[in-house]
């Protein structure tokens, strides 16, 4: 019986190995999200996720250190996209709106994962540290955009770092509340709400 199981596991592993890395990662994230729709993050196991994804357990650890890494990995991808937008710099105001749109879309597409991160960060020191590090990076990017506005005279003098942190925290709290209430929330309405606050704070003349 164990020999038959071993052969079966080998076959599964061989098939999983042929799945392109990007596809495997996407399947793991999607499987985690599906499972989180009807169970808590703390009740989830790697075995559950990989069975749902149809991949061998060993494939998981080629992409993530653990289940919290699925969520923090998603945040890292979001941060990389936000930084790329800031570096592109079509205009500070336009860049900021595009960053907000990206954040809203990410919460709309990956709500269960982000809710799981919020839950896990309350009980896991490592997850909380990873989340706070990600938040700090996001605040730094936003602060740089606001600072550009101050230097160019578009934004009135203000405590840039504190304002960036307050507005970024508002984003997370507001979007998590929307996801908890309705995962299929209206993206356009959410973006308009956030943009109203950000624009009136950082570009009041416009």
N, C-alpha and C positions, 0 to 999 in steps of 0.2 A: 504493500500500500504506500509506504513511504517512498519507494523507488518510483512508483507511478506518479506520485505527487511531485517528486523531484523533477521528473521528465516534463510534467505539465508546467511547472514553474519555469523551467528552462525555456520552453516554447514561448511562454508569455513574456519572459524577459527578452528573448530574441526579437519578438514582434514589437515590444515596446522600444527596443533599441533602434528600430528602423523609423520610429516616429521622429520627424525633425524637431530639434530642440525648441524652436519658437512655438510649434504646434503643441508640444507636450506641456510647455509652461502655460499656454493659454487654456489647455484642457484642465490642468490642475486648478487654475484660478476659477474657471467656470464651474467645475465640480464643487469646489469649496463654497462658492456663492449659492449653488442650488441647495446644498445640504443646510446652509445657514438660514434658509427660508423657513425651516420647521424645527430647528434645534439651536441650542445655545453654543457659543464658541467653545466654552469649557467642556462640552460634552462631545466634541468632535475629535476624531483620531486620524492619523495619517492613513491608516488602513481603510477607514471609511472613505476618505477623499480619493484614494487611488482606485478603490473598487468602483466608485462612481465615475471616475475618469477613464476607467478601462485600461489602466497602465500598471506596470509592476511597481511595487513599493519602492524598490531601489531607485527608480526614476525620479521620485520625489526629491531625493537628497542630491541629485545633480543640479537642482534649481534652487532649493530652499533648505535652510538649516532646521526649520521646524514650522509648525503651522502659523505662528506669529509672523514668520518671514513671508508668507503668502501676502499678508496685508501690508507689511512694511515695504515689501518689494513693489507693490502697486503704488504706494506713496512715493517711492524713489523714482518710479517711471513718471509720475505726475510732476514731481519736482524737476526732473531733467527736462521735461517738455516746457515747464514754466521758465526755467533758466534760458532755454533756447529761444523762447519768445522775447525775453528781456534783452538777450544779446542781439537779436535781429533788429530791435529798436526802430520800428516804423514811425514811432512818435510815442512819447510817454503815456499820453492819455489813451491812445488806441491800443498800445501794448497792454496796459492795465486792464482794459475791458476784455481783451482777448484772453488774458490770464484768468479773469473771473469766469469767463465763459467755459474755459477748459476745466476749472475746478467744479463748476456746476454740473457739467456733463459727466465728469468722473463720478461724482456722488450719485447722479441719476443712473449711471450704468452699473456701478459697483456698490450700491447702498448697503446690502447685507454684510459685505466684507468690512466696510468702514464702520458700521455699527459694531461689528465684532471687535474691531481694533479698539474702539472706545471702551467696550466692556473689558477686554483683556488688559488694557492699560491701567484699569482700576485695581487689578489683582496681581499683576505680573510686573515686577520691577524692571526687567529687561525690556518688555514691550513698552512700558512707560518711558524708559530712557530713549528707546528708538524713536518713539513718537515725538518726544520733546526735541530731540535732535533734528528731526524732519521739520517740525514747526519752526525751530530757530532758523533753519536755512530758508524756509519760505518767508519768514518775517524779514530776513536780510535782503532777499530779492525785492520784496515790496518796498522796503525802506529805501533801497537804492533808486527805485523809480520815483518815489516821493521826493527824495533828495534832489534828483535831477529837476523836478518841477520847481522846487524852491530856488535852486541855482539859476534857473532860466526865467524866474519871475512869474511862472504860471500858478505857483502855489504859495500862499502866504507863509511867513515863518511859523514853524510849529515844532514841537518835540518829535522829530521824525521817527525815531526808533519806537517810542511809546505808542504813537499813533498807528504805526504799521502793525505792532503787536496787537493792539486793541481791535483793529479792523480785521486782522487775520483770524483772531479768536472768534470774532463775530461770525465770520464766514463758516467756520467749522460748527459752531453751536447751532446756527440757523439751518445749515444744510442737513446736519444730523437730525434735527427736529423734523424737517420736511420728510426725510427718509423714513423715520419712525412712524410718522403719521400716514404717509402714502408713498411707497417706493416709486410709484409712477407719477411723481409730482411734475408740475408744469415747469419745464426748463426755462422757457422764455420769461415767465413771471418771476421765477427765482432770480434770474440774472438781472432783471429790471430792478428788483428790490435791492439787491446788493450794490448794483451800479449807482442807484440813487444816493445811497449813503457814502460810498467811496468818492464819487465825483463831486458831491457837494462839500465833502471834507477836504479833498485834495486839489480840486480845480473849481472853486466857488465862482470865479469870474465867468467860466464857460457855461 
